[in-house]
Amino acid sequence: MSQLINVNDKVYEELTTLKKIQKGSYSEVIQQLLDSKKSASPKFDFKLILENAKLRGEKYKGKREVIDHDAIVYGVSREGS
């Protein structure tokens, strides 16, 4: 199935140049550009997530809740505190 898209002249010229270099179609060129964009996206890992959480925690100005872990272990409700 083919669809018509509108692009400005500069984009069309760049796509045409890439098409001539690769000796392929516009669809192949666009697909390759989209695939390269996916692989260039940043990868998130737990180390980065923890660093960001610590930074947010340092900037937090609200009320801090103190958790009594012993009370939780022995089944005492925290709702009354």
N, C-alpha and C positions, 0 to 999 in steps of 0.2 A: 504494500500500500504506500502510496506517496502522498505527501502533504506539502503544501506550499508555505514557506516561511519568508518573512521580510527581514532583511538585515541591511545595515547601512553600507555605503560604498567601501569604506575602509575594511570592514570585516569581510566583505565579499572578495576584495582583492587578496587579503591574507589567506582566506580559504582556497581561493583559486591557485595561489602560489604553492600552498601545501599540497593541493591536489596534483599539481603538475610534478612536484618533487617526488611524491609517493606513487605516482602513476596509478591512482585509484579514483574512486568516486567521492563526491562530497559527503555522502553518508558515511563512508569509511573514515574519512578525515575527521568528521565531527564525532564519530564513535570513539576514535582513538583519543581525541582531546578530552572527551568526557571520562574515559577510563583512566587517563593520566591524572585527572583532577581527583578522582576517587582515591587513587593510591597516594596522592600527596596530602590527604587530610591527616591532621594530627591524631596520633594514637594516645588514648588515655590509659593510664595504669593506676594501680592503687597508690603508688608512691606520690604521684602528682595529685590525686584526689585528696590524700591525707594532708599534703602540704597546703592545698587550698583551704581545707577545712580548718586547719590550725590558724591560718591567716584570718579567716572569718571569725574564729573564736577570739582572737586577740582584739579585734575591732568591736566586738559585741559589747554594748553598753547596758543591756537589760539586766533583770534580776537573775541571779545564778542560783540554781537549785542544788542543794546538797543532798546526795543520795546516801542513805544508810544501808549499805549492802547486807549487813547482818540482819537487819529487820526484814529485808526482802527474802533472805534465805530461810528465815523461820516463819514466813508466811504472814507477817504483819502488813496490813494494808497501808499504802502510802497516801491514800486519799485524804486522810484527816490532817496531814501535815501541812 
